[in-house]
Amino acid sequence: MRILLTGRAGQVGTALAPELASLGELSAFDRQGFDLLDLQSVRRKIEAEKPDIIVNAAAYTAVDRAERERDLAFAVNFQAVKELARMAKSIDALLIHFSTDYVFDGEKPTPYLEADAPNPLGVYGRSKLEGERAIAASGCRHFVFRTSWVYAPGGRNFVSAILAAAKTKPELRVVNDQRGAPTSSSAIATAIASVLSSSDLHGKPSGVYHLSAGGETTWYEFAKKIVAVSGINTPVVPVPSAEYPTPARRPRSSLLDNRKLQQSFGIALEDWSAAFERFSSKINAFSGSR
């Protein structure tokens, strides 16, 4: 089995690479080796590699910056994804792609199902949704995994931001009215490896699957846990979203219903809190740069 991985240096890609390497012949590329902004290069690379599976872990993920960089966000999250899907169809490859909870507006009082109507609040969410739609329209074999609140050691994420701020500020003011499930990149990678190891993989229907940790929390509660396990004594103060305005609006609820994933593949990620407590042994590896 030949596997092509994009986004090798990103949070999810870094965790995926060793998992995928154990499944077959892996060709893993970072931004320099696989430039999603150069569609001709994308075509040439896929034609040369002729993978059986394309795993796209590359994405534009700067939620706030996307509001002023719309063209770039759509180039990476939509146009490039459309081309990956077209190429996957042309060589009969399976496309694995990652999307986001931000395709929803967060107004649903219960966790979102895959069939719920998307309504993204910002450019980032809209660009990811258009990528999903391009994949479906291409007719390629595909699994799109929506995940949420992803963190990993050594990446730019909420954990690294909280740790950096806790070391320099007298207190942290964190929103307490947005709910979600923090999900580690390692848990995502393990789940994808399990999916690709399924004995009846080719019999699974293409489509969207939700892939996030169990349980729920708020950014405030998550920040409190991050600070607590790090041993830093900086106070964490809850505030409403109205007191912490950002260029991009965030959904009030990012909770995803993962039952389809469990029913289809027998995969259920553990509760976010238990997962983070186990992962917190790596807390010193968190930083603001890769």
Order of alpha helices (4+ residues) and beta strands (2+ residues): beta-alpha-beta-alpha-beta-alpha-alpha-beta-alpha-beta-beta-alpha-beta-beta-beta-alpha-beta-beta-alpha-beta-alpha-alpha
